[in-house]
Amino acid sequence: MVNHTNEAVRPAPQETISTIPSRTDDVNTAASARPASREQKSKGYNNFAYAIYAGLNTTRFAGETLNGDQLSGRLGYQAGALFRAGGRLYGQLGAEYFASSSNYFRAGDGTSVSSIQDQINIQYLQVPVYIGYKLVQSLRGISAVRLQAGLEYANRISANSRSFNLNKSEIKSGTVNGLAQLGFDMGPVLLDLTYHHGFANAIQAVNSIGFAGSQRRVLSASLGWTF
């Protein structure tokens, strides 16, 4: 006969819950964090851009005509840097060295074409300011087609001519131009096509006559690299 009163009462075994994360949990956590990281990187690309660029331009003045025909502009060049901030709608600020060259016709001044036509070279330091919108863009925003409009202040730093014998003081030291630009971002490469529309005469020519209609009309193309 078994005496049950002398047996020790054994406690029931307790279940233990493991707090060690499994490998599956690690994989799921990393996977869920990946889209957020990608989204943050996308926002970074969209919000800020720095770039340097250089290109060619052609300049003419609004009033330059010869026998009813407009004179063609001459090639110049520009080089500069820009900073862009914003998303699809953004602002852009730049600074550029702009060397322009133009043929100019001064009406009623001589009997031959050579005596009334001259080449005027002007160098500016320009500060363009834009508001832009990306018409289409890639997922991360690093490739896009942009449309921009703005204003620029052009400060004349040097100027010369031949037959007209214009000195630097006869070229306005500061003018304001309207800007319209179509731009293309292709990864780090940018291409900008810009029209500059002068609102005031660039040549003041205090002691000269015949320079009415010297507002600048400029087309420029620039190729740059974005950082």
C-alpha positions in Angstrom: 0.0 0.0 0.0 1.5 3.3 -1.1 1.5 6.2 1.5 0.6 9.3 -0.6 0.8 11.6 2.4 4.6 11.5 2.5 5.2 12.5 -1.2 6.3 16.1 -1.7 3.9 18.1 -3.8 5.7 19.0 -7.0 4.9 22.3 -8.6 3.5 22.2 -12.1 6.0 23.1 -14.8 5.8 26.8 -15.9 5.9 27.8 -19.6 8.8 30.1 -20.4 8.4 32.8 -23.1 11.5 33.6 -25.1 12.4 37.2 -25.5 15.2 36.6 -28.0 14.2 38.1 -31.4 14.2 35.7 -34.3 16.0 36.1 -37.5 12.7 36.5 -39.3 11.9 39.5 -37.1 15.2 41.2 -38.0 14.5 40.7 -41.7 11.0 42.1 -41.4 12.3 45.1 -39.4 15.0 45.9 -42.0 12.5 45.5 -44.9 10.1 47.9 -43.3 12.8 50.5 -42.7 14.0 50.3 -46.3 11.1 52.3 -47.9 11.4 55.1 -45.3 15.1 55.4 -46.0 14.5 55.5 -49.7 11.8 58.2 -49.2 14.1 60.3 -47.1 16.8 60.1 -49.8 14.2 61.1 -52.4 13.2 64.2 -50.4 16.9 65.2 -50.1 17.4 65.1 -53.8 14.2 67.2 -54.3 14.9 69.8 -51.7 18.4 71.1 -52.5 20.7 71.3 -55.5 24.0 73.1 -56.2 25.5 73.4 -59.7 28.2 75.0 -61.8 27.6 75.7 -65.5 29.0 77.3 -68.6 27.7 78.0 -72.1 27.3 80.3 -75.1 25.0 83.3 -75.8 24.0 85.5 -78.7 23.1 89.2 -78.1 21.4 91.9 -80.0 19.7 95.2 -79.2 16.0 95.9 -79.7 16.5 98.9 -82.0 19.3 97.6 -84.2 18.1 97.4 -87.8 19.9 98.1 -91.1 17.7 98.8 -94.2 14.8 97.2 -92.4 16.7 94.0 -91.6 17.6 93.1 -88.1 21.3 92.5 -87.4 22.3 89.1 -86.2 23.8 88.8 -82.7 27.4 87.7 -82.1 28.5 84.9 -79.9 29.5 85.4 -76.3 29.9 83.2 -73.3 28.9 82.8 -69.7 29.9 80.8 -66.6 28.3 80.7 -63.2 26.9 78.8 -60.2 23.4 78.3 -58.8 21.6 77.1 -55.7 18.1 75.6 -55.9 15.8 74.9 -53.0 12.3 73.3 -53.0 10.4 70.4 -54.3 8.4 70.3 -57.5 7.9 74.1 -57.0 11.3 75.7 -56.2 13.3 78.8 -56.0 16.7 79.3 -57.6 19.5 81.9 -57.0 22.6 82.2 -59.1 25.7 84.3 -59.9 27.4 84.4 -63.3 30.0 86.1 -65.4 28.4 87.1 -68.7 30.4 88.3 -71.7 28.2 89.5 -74.6 29.1 90.8 -78.1 26.7 92.4 -80.5 26.7 94.2 -83.8 25.0 97.6 -83.5 23.6 100.0 -86.2 23.3 103.7 -85.4 20.8 105.3 -87.7 21.7 108.4 -89.7 25.4 108.3 -89.0 27.5 108.0 -92.1 27.1 107.0 -95.7 28.5 103.5 -95.7 27.7 100.4 -93.8 31.1 100.2 -92.2 30.8 103.7 -90.7 27.4 103.1 -89.1 27.8 99.5 -87.9 30.0 98.5 -85.0 30.7 95.7 -82.6 30.0 96.4 -78.9 31.5 94.1 -76.3 30.1 94.2 -72.7 31.0 92.1 -69.7 28.6 91.7 -66.8 28.3 90.2 -63.4 24.7 89.0 -63.2 22.6 87.8 -60.4 19.5 85.8 -61.7 16.6 84.9 -59.4 14.0 82.3 -60.5 10.8 80.7 -59.5 10.5 77.3 -61.2 8.2 74.3 -61.6 9.1 70.7 -62.7 6.7 69.8 -65.4 7.7 66.1 -65.2 10.3 64.4 -63.0 11.6 61.0 -62.1 10.7 59.2 -58.8 13.6 60.7 -56.9 13.5 64.1 -58.7 17.0 64.0 -60.0 15.8 63.9 -63.7 13.2 66.5 -64.7 11.9 69.0 -67.3 11.8 72.5 -65.7 10.1 75.7 -66.6 11.4 78.9 -64.9 10.7 82.6 -64.9 12.4 85.4 -63.0 14.6 88.5 -63.0 18.3 89.3 -63.1 20.4 92.3 -62.1 23.2 92.8 -64.6 26.1 94.9 -63.3 28.5 96.1 -66.1 32.1 95.5 -65.2 33.8 96.2 -68.6 32.9 97.4 -72.1 34.5 98.5 -75.4 33.6 99.2 -79.0 35.5 100.1 -82.2 34.0 102.8 -84.5 31.6 104.2 -82.0 34.5 104.7 -79.5 32.2 104.1 -76.5 33.8 104.1 -73.2 32.8 102.2 -70.1 30.9 105.2 -68.6 28.6 105.3 -71.6 27.3 101.7 -70.9 24.9 101.6 -68.1 26.4 100.2 -64.9 23.3 98.3 -63.9 20.2 97.0 -65.7 17.3 94.6 -64.9 16.3 91.9 -67.3 13.3 89.5 -67.4 14.1 85.8 -67.7 12.3 82.8 -69.2 14.0 79.4 -69.1 13.4 75.8 -70.1 15.7 73.4 -68.3 16.5 69.7 -68.4 17.9 67.7 -65.5 19.5 64.4 -66.6 20.9 62.9 -63.4 23.8 65.2 -62.4 23.8 66.9 -65.8 21.7 70.0 -66.5 20.9 71.9 -69.7 19.3 75.3 -69.6 17.9 77.4 -72.5 17.3 81.0 -71.4 15.8 84.1 -72.9 16.9 87.5 -71.4 14.7 90.5 -72.1 16.2 93.9 -71.2 13.7 96.4 -69.8 16.0 99.5 -70.1 18.6 100.8 -72.6 22.0 99.2 -72.0 23.8 102.2 -73.7 23.2 105.5 -72.0 25.7 107.3 -74.2 25.4 110.7 -72.5 27.4 112.6 -75.2 26.2 110.5 -78.2 23.1 110.2 -80.2 21.4 107.3 -82.1 21.4 104.7 -79.4 17.6 104.5 -78.8 16.4 101.0 -78.5 19.5 99.5 -76.9 17.6 97.1 -74.7 19.3 93.7 -74.6 17.8 90.7 -76.3 19.8 87.6 -75.4 19.5 83.9 -76.0 21.8 81.6 -74.0 22.4 77.9 -73.6 24.3 76.4 -70.6 25.5 73.0 -69.7 26.2 72.2 -66.1 26.9 69.7 -63.4 24.8 69.3 -60.2 26.2 68.3 -56.8 
